[in-house]
């Protein structure tokens, strides 16, 4: 899959001390970055009615949800001050912020980026030379790649968080959870045999949906599957791979099958990673 790349982006550090006109923004706030994004940096249409698009909205950082190898995820509230609570005036978002190459510990990025293109020649040269600009480009490449993957999978009907916008190294997406409590990852869930069997079937269905699009998640595990109100949601898609364009695409698909089946097999859910892999290959070439 050729991941689309914005014609330009601002990879500068996140600034939470902005002011506009005579209004002061608090220490953990900023004006909504929605107006600064281009249409190609916003989520697919039709847009959910809960998305806040007002230029008068304020983003308030509420804390950290998750730390990771290449990015951290924060809880953000985007709201129009003083507006009547209704869809489109207030919502919670997950803000995923990628670190540059010097500050992340993800070591296998080259495995996933084979077969991808960088559109701008200047950016490609900077990446190759590993200049300061190249390091900024590399971090933003991951955010744009994940945004593109979320957008495509959302359009295909996959249960992924709706991608609201991408701005440099930050993606804002739908927050999956209740109130301010994030949905648990599959690895954290305590479920009985019937629930586990149902969750496994949901995941297999999702994997078939990816395979039908010629894609593999590439790093699927119980740690990047959320369970919200009994339904599985897939997260962490920056490494999504085109199984044909990427020379290691089918190896990564096979690893996804092994990771999932081993976890469920330990919980006595009948499954066979080789059979699942064969079924997904059939779907991919069907």
PyMOL commands that set and color helices and strands:
alter all, ss='L'
color gray80, all
select helices_A, chain A and resi 34-36+39-41+101-103+109-113+121-129+132-155+186-188+193-212+249-265+273-285
alter helices_A, ss='H'
color red, helices_A
select strands_A, chain A and resi 19-20+23-24+29-31+57-67+71-80+90-98+163-167+170-174+177-178+181-182+184-185+215-216+225-228+231-234+241-242
alter strands_A, ss='S'
color yellow, strands_A
deselect
rebuild
show_as cartoon
